Amino acid sequence: MNGGEVLFREYYDLRADPYQLTDRLHGASAEQERRLGVPEPARRLTTARAT
């Protein structure tokens, strides 16, 4: 017993994790943003893109 210390390595596969958060808004079109349920930010972004 190493003074109560436990040494280990943890492996976690982020690519295979079904709960991994993804940024679906990155590079999304205004229509995709609306489909994702963010109508107000989508409206503001559409207005900003037009200027």
Secondary structure, DSSP 8 states (H G I E B T S, - for coil): -BTTB--------STT-TT----TTTT--HHHHHHTT-HHHHHHHHHHHH-
